Amino acid sequence: MLKVVRQTGQTLYRIWFHVLVAVPILIFFPFLVLFASREKWYPQFFWMARNLWAKPILYGMFCWPNVKYDQRLVKGSSYMLVANHTSMLDIMLMLVVSRNPFVFVGKKELVNIPLFGFFYKRVCIMVDRDDAQSRTGVYRRAQKRLQQGSSICIFPEGGVPEEQVVLDNFKDGAFKMAIAHKIAVVPMTFYDNKKRFSFTFFSGGPGNCRAKVHRFVATDFLRPEDTSILRNSVRETILNDLIING
């Protein structure tokens, strides 16, 4: 009986999440469409996504953002934001962590999500990891966004790992891009999102959503052949933190 009650609560919790995702989009749909229609208006779109979408979702789920900064992002500077990926809440928490506008680079399959996908394909940089031409195009689009003053956000595991995996291997893309554009890498650890809202259906619940922004890793003097060193260093920072504090 207790199991049935718990599973019913977790089912309702997941339904409530999708309600919270959809309602702000529906309420502010005309403004979101307007600000998504031109790249120069992206900062306005980002402000709405951060303050009128991500925050209401997290607080509405009773998932309290708790962010610790070893170093603060500087307004007007561009960065490569990277974090471990375990939950759909990672998107919302990343938006809360950074006041600086940034653009997600992610899988093209996300365009299939109702409502969310409509805006995702208009404001994010989509990549087909099985298509070399698509991967090359990402660099061009990212350069354009960086020139406009935005940062870039990539979850370098390339997807959500199996539940038992603490941190999957990192792909090279984020680090190649950071070196190519001479922008600092900002490693972040998301500790609790798997506990709050994992991809296992009967799981999750309210509580803290802790995040830590580690000290930035400069790329000014790095060369393309240093990609693996940078990748492994950033992964080690996040992995060690997850083992100690996760």
KESE-595954 format. One line per 2 residues: number of its first residue (from 1); their letters; for each residue x, y, z of C-alpha. Coordinates in Angstrom, 2 decimals, decimal comma. Layout:
<sites>
NUM = A = X:Y:Z | ...;
</sites>
This chain:
<sites>
1 = ML = 0,00:0,00:0,00 | 2,79:2,40:0,92;
3 = KV = 4,48:1,67:-2,41 | 1,28:2,50:-4,30;
5 = VR = 0,89:5,79:-2,43 | 4,52:6,71:-3,10;
7 = QT = 4,28:5,88:-6,80 | 1,03:7,83:-7,11;
9 = GQ = 2,71:10,85:-5,54 | 5,70:10,55:-7,86;
11 = TL = 3,40:10,28:-10,87 | 1,55:13,44:-9,84;
13 = YR = 4,90:15,14:-9,20 | 5,96:14,42:-12,81;
15 = IW = 2,65:15,59:-14,22 | 3,02:18,80:-12,18;
17 = FH = 6,49:19,32:-13,67 | 5,11:19,24:-17,22;
19 = VL = 2,32:21,63:-16,22 | 4,92:24,07:-14,85;
21 = VA = 6,97:23,76:-18,05 | 3,98:24,46:-20,28;
23 = VP = 2,02:27,17:-18,44 | 4,61:30,02:-18,58;
25 = IL = 5,23:29,27:-22,26 | 1,52:29,52:-22,99;
27 = IF = 1,07:32,69:-20,92 | 4,02:34,54:-22,46;
29 = FP = 3,87:32,89:-25,89 | 3,51:36,11:-27,98;
31 = FL = 6,48:37,77:-26,24 | 8,61:34,64:-26,48;
33 = VL = 7,87:34,35:-30,19 | 8,76:38,00:-30,68;
35 = FA = 12,07:37,85:-28,82 | 12,97:34,53:-30,47;
37 = SR = 12,44:35,96:-33,93 | 15,72:37,92:-34,01;
39 = EK = 19,10:37,05:-32,54 | 19,67:40,63:-31,38;
41 = WY = 16,64:40,25:-29,09 | 17,97:37,05:-27,53;
43 = PQ = 18,98:38,75:-24,23 | 15,31:39,64:-23,68;
45 = FF = 14,30:36,06:-24,46 | 16,96:34,78:-22,06;
47 = WM = 15,71:37,06:-19,27 | 12,18:35,69:-19,67;
49 = AR = 13,40:32,09:-19,84 | 15,45:32,57:-16,67;
51 = NL = 13,02:34,56:-14,54 | 9,57:33,61:-15,83;
53 = WA = 10,18:29,97:-16,77 | 13,17:28,31:-15,04;
55 = KP = 12,69:29,84:-11,59 | 8,93:29,16:-11,39;
57 = IL = 9,56:25,55:-12,42 | 12,20:24,95:-9,75;
59 = YG = 10,34:26,73:-6,96 | 7,04:25,23:-8,10;
61 = MF = 8,60:21,77:-7,79 | 9,86:22,76:-4,30;
63 = CW = 13,41:22,30:-5,59 | 15,36:25,11:-3,95;
65 = PN = 18,37:26,39:-5,96 | 21,44:26,69:-3,74;
67 = VK = 24,45:27,92:-5,71 | 28,00:28,37:-4,44;
69 = YD = 30,45:30,40:-6,53 | 34,22:29,95:-6,33;
71 = QR = 34,38:32,63:-9,02 | 31,71:34,96:-10,37;
73 = LV = 30,83:35,39:-14,02 | 31,60:38,90:-15,24;
75 = KG = 28,79:40,75:-16,97 | 29,52:41,23:-20,67;
77 = SS = 32,09:38,41:-20,83 | 31,59:35,20:-22,79;
79 = YM = 32,29:31,75:-21,38 | 31,97:28,05:-22,10;
81 = LV = 29,63:26,69:-19,41 | 29,89:22,95:-18,72;
83 = AN = 28,25:20,73:-16,10 | 27,34:17,11:-15,40;
85 = HT = 24,02:16,03:-16,88 | 21,53:13,89:-14,95;
87 = SM = 18,08:15,46:-15,19 | 15,74:17,74:-17,12;
89 = LD = 16,16:20,13:-14,19 | 19,75:20,73:-15,36;
91 = IM = 18,42:23,16:-17,97 | 16,49:25,19:-15,41;
93 = LM = 19,30:25,17:-12,86 | 21,83:26,31:-15,47;
95 = LV = 19,55:29,24:-16,32 | 19,39:30,19:-12,64;
97 = VS = 23,17:29,88:-12,14 | 24,12:32,29:-14,94;
99 = RN = 22,75:35,80:-15,19 | 24,83:36,23:-18,36;
101 = PF = 22,87:35,24:-21,48 | 24,06:31,96:-22,93;
103 = VF = 22,99:29,64:-25,72 | 22,57:25,91:-25,27;
105 = VG = 24,21:23,50:-27,71 | 22,23:20,28:-27,67;
107 = KK = 20,79:17,32:-29,51 | 18,45:18,01:-32,42;
109 = EL = 16,03:15,39:-31,04 | 14,87:17,89:-28,40;
111 = VN = 12,90:19,78:-31,04 | 10,30:16,99:-30,77;
113 = IP = 9,28:18,05:-27,25 | 5,92:19,89:-27,52;
115 = LF = 6,10:23,68:-26,92 | 9,68:23,51:-25,60;
117 = GF = 10,90:22,21:-28,96 | 9,27:25,10:-30,81;
119 = FY = 11,56:27,59:-29,09 | 14,51:25,24:-28,74;
121 = KR = 15,07:25,10:-32,50 | 14,80:28,89:-32,75;
123 = VC = 17,17:29,98:-29,99 | 19,53:27,05:-29,38;
125 = IM = 22,30:25,56:-31,48 | 21,28:22,08:-32,56;
127 = VD = 23,78:19,38:-33,41 | 23,48:15,97:-35,02;
129 = RD = 26,44:14,17:-33,49 | 26,36:11,54:-36,27;
131 = DA = 26,76:14,20:-38,97 | 30,21:15,75:-39,43;
133 = QS = 28,76:18,66:-41,41 | 26,35:19,43:-38,57;
135 = RT = 29,19:19,42:-36,04 | 31,17:21,84:-38,22;
137 = GV = 28,17:24,14:-38,49 | 27,96:24,34:-34,70;
139 = YR = 31,33:26,11:-34,59 | 30,18:28,76:-37,05;
141 = RA = 26,92:29,42:-35,24 | 28,66:29,47:-31,87;
143 = QK = 31,18:32,02:-33,13 | 28,35:34,27:-34,25;
145 = RL = 26,66:34,06:-30,84 | 29,94:34,74:-29,05;
147 = QQ = 30,47:37,83:-31,19 | 27,03:39,00:-30,08;
149 = GS = 28,17:38,73:-26,45 | 26,50:35,48:-25,41;
151 = SI = 28,14:32,52:-23,71 | 27,80:28,89:-24,80;
153 = CI = 26,54:26,02:-22,65 | 27,28:22,37:-23,40;
155 = FP = 26,75:19,27:-21,27 | 29,96:17,49:-22,33;
157 = EG = 28,84:13,95:-21,49 | 26,88:14,14:-24,75;
159 = GV = 23,70:12,90:-23,11 | 22,35:11,60:-19,81;
161 = PE = 24,32:8,56:-18,58 | 22,84:5,47:-16,97;
163 = EQ = 21,55:5,98:-13,43 | 24,48:4,17:-11,80;
165 = VV = 27,13:6,25:-13,62 | 28,44:9,11:-11,48;
167 = LD = 29,99:10,98:-14,43 | 30,34:9,74:-17,99;
169 = NF = 33,28:10,41:-20,29 | 33,38:13,89:-21,79;
171 = KD = 33,22:14,66:-25,51 | 35,76:17,03:-27,03;
173 = GA = 33,36:19,56:-28,58 | 33,02:22,07:-25,74;
175 = FK = 36,76:22,16:-25,14 | 37,74:22,43:-28,79;
177 = MA = 35,32:25,32:-29,10 | 36,62:27,06:-25,97;
179 = IA = 40,21:26,84:-27,22 | 39,27:27,95:-30,73;
181 = HK = 37,45:31,04:-29,43 | 39,80:31,70:-26,49;
183 = IA = 37,01:31,76:-23,91 | 37,33:30,48:-20,35;
185 = VV = 35,71:27,18:-19,41 | 33,40:27,39:-16,39;
187 = PM = 33,08:23,95:-14,74 | 29,95:23,39:-12,67;
189 = TF = 28,80:20,56:-10,46 | 25,08:19,82:-10,13;
191 = YD = 24,75:17,59:-7,06 | 21,08:16,88:-6,48;
193 = NK = 19,13:16,99:-9,75 | 19,23:13,21:-10,17;
195 = KR = 17,67:12,86:-6,69 | 15,07:15,55:-7,38;
197 = FS = 13,93:14,49:-10,88 | 15,83:11,72:-12,64;
199 = FT = 14,81:9,96:-15,85 | 13,58:6,98:-13,81;
201 = FF = 9,83:7,49:-13,69 | 9,04:6,40:-10,11;
203 = SG = 11,68:8,52:-8,40 | 12,41:12,01:-7,22;
205 = GP = 10,95:14,53:-4,87 | 11,36:18,05:-3,43;
207 = GN = 14,54:19,32:-1,80 | 17,67:21,36:-2,40;
209 = CR = 19,18:21,70:-5,88 | 22,79:22,45:-5,01;
211 = AK = 25,25:23,68:-7,62 | 28,85:24,81:-7,48;
213 = VH = 30,61:27,07:-9,94 | 34,28:26,18:-9,85;
215 = RF = 37,17:28,47:-10,70 | 37,38:29,17:-14,40;
217 = VA = 39,94:27,52:-16,67 | 41,59:30,00:-19,04;
219 = TD = 42,28:28,92:-22,63 | 44,29:31,92:-23,88;
221 = FL = 47,52:29,99:-24,23 | 46,09:26,59:-25,14;
223 = RP = 46,38:25,03:-28,58 | 44,03:22,58:-30,34;
225 = ED = 46,32:19,70:-29,38 | 45,70:20,60:-25,71;
227 = TS = 42,02:19,67:-25,99 | 42,34:16,34:-24,21;
229 = IL = 44,32:17,89:-21,34 | 41,66:20,56:-20,85;
231 = RN = 38,83:18,03:-21,14 | 40,35:15,64:-18,61;
233 = SV = 41,21:18,43:-16,17 | 37,65:19,80:-16,17;
235 = RE = 36,14:16,33:-15,85 | 38,42:15,53:-12,90;
237 = TI = 37,33:18,73:-11,14 | 33,65:17,84:-11,46;
239 = LN = 34,11:14,14:-10,71 | 36,15:14,73:-7,54;
241 = DL = 33,55:17,19:-6,31 | 30,71:14,75:-6,97;
243 = II = 32,54:11,99:-5,08 | 33,27:14,24:-2,08;
245 = NG = 30,10:16,35:-1,89 | 27,53:14,62:-4,11;
</sites>
